[in-house]
Amino acid sequence: MTADAMNVAAPQVGDPLTADTDASPPAAVDLRQEFAETGLEAVLRQLDAELVGLAPVKTRIREIAALLLVERVRKRIGLSSEPPTLHMSFTGNPGTGKTTVALRMADILHRLGYIRKGHLVSVTRDDLVGQYIGHTAPKTKEILKKAMGGVLFIDEAYYLYRQENERDYGQEAIEILLQVMENQREDLVVILAGYGDRMDKFFRSNPGFRSRIAHHIDFPDYTDGELLRIAEIMLGRQNYRLSPAARDAMVAYIAARKEQPLFANARSIRNALDRARLRQANRVFALDGAVPVEALSLIDAPDILASRVLKDGKPAGD
């Protein structure tokens, strides 16, 4: 069955999520064939290609996909009747791929028929919480309306709750979200994301969220080697490459930058490469005469070593 066939507002005759109560369960089912028909393998391969490392995260996503595939089959043959709880929590530092995984999870849920559309709506507190009385409910409900049939990804979800501010309207948004997460869980999946320690505090302050979250996934920081590989992939997508000396300089940059404040994993690497490309462009522009075409695509050591991170230990513009 194709993804388009699952994109319906309500179960139809023959829908795999509709149990045939008049028929006896089959003696056996071919789960590999079920897996192949959903196209999940292509989604999981795409996730592997998009993200370097993150082996524990990728393993957990495959486990969740297997669970939901089995639940889909059980539903179809009449072995289960309650829909599984699908809301999730992604914890980890910035730049560790949480949004990318949320996008792929939306695709997985859609292909399995658990959500109608498979789209992702990514928001922060500012998209949900108003600044005056009567402003929050309409904002939150409008976002929920856009997200219905798909996945709502709330980044830095702990900012919804500001206990120190008595006049804050975040609690109103929280109450609306909790109600929808419970009453419309067959038409909306909510993923809460943020730093692990802050999310733990948020869940302690809002136990209603924790009780509705089925899957908690922690995203580890990238290793130095993984960050170097990410840098090479990012440059390759833009038809750039590192010279051997620039590669050595990038190794030194990564080690130094990880010790600085506000390090954001792949995001910090992307910012560093943007500045390296700026320096490279100015360097080749200053050359006399015709410039070899190869020089237009080569990041050399000076383009990396000029960073303030390596010169005086200060992060430059992250």
Stockholm file with secondary structure:
# STOCKHOLM 1.0

chainA/1-318         MTADAMNVAAPQVGDPLTADTDASPPAAVDLRQEFAETGLEAVLRQLDAELVGLAPVKTRIREIAALLLVERVRKRIGLSSEPPTLHMSFTGNPGTGKTTVALRMADILHRLGYIRKGHLVSVTRDDLVGQYIGHTAPKTKEILKKAMGGVLFIDEAYYLYRQENERDYGQEAIEILLQVMENQREDLVVILAGYGDRMDKFFRSNPGFRSRIAHHIDFPDYTDGELLRIAEIMLGRQNYRLSPAARDAMVAYIAARKEQPLFANARSIRNALDRARLRQANRVFALDGAVPVEALSLIDAPDILASRVLKDGKPAGD
#=GR chainA/1-318 SS CCHHHHCCSSCCTTCTTSCCTTSCCCSCCCHHHHHHHHTHHHHHHHHHHHCSSCHHHHHHHHHHHHHHHHHHHHHHTTSCCSCCCCCEEEEECTTSSHHHHHHHHHHHHHHTTSSSSCCEEEECHHHHCCSSTTSHHHHHHHHHHHHTTSEEEETTGGGGCCTTCTTCCHHHHHHHHHHHHHHTTTTCEEEEEECHHHHHHHHHHCHHHHHHCCEEEEECCCCHHHHHHHHHHHHHHTTCEECHHHHHHHHHHHHHHTTSTTCCTHHHHHHHHHHHHHHHHHHHHTSSSCCCGGGGGEECHHHHHTSHHHHTSCCCCC
#=GC SS_cons         CCHHHHCCSSCCTTCTTSCCTTSCCCSCCCHHHHHHHHTHHHHHHHHHHHCSSCHHHHHHHHHHHHHHHHHHHHHHTTSCCSCCCCCEEEEECTTSSHHHHHHHHHHHHHHTTSSSSCCEEEECHHHHCCSSTTSHHHHHHHHHHHHTTSEEEETTGGGGCCTTCTTCCHHHHHHHHHHHHHHTTTTCEEEEEECHHHHHHHHHHCHHHHHHCCEEEEECCCCHHHHHHHHHHHHHHTTCEECHHHHHHHHHHHHHHTTSTTCCTHHHHHHHHHHHHHHHHHHHHTSSSCCCGGGGGEECHHHHHTSHHHHTSCCCCC
//
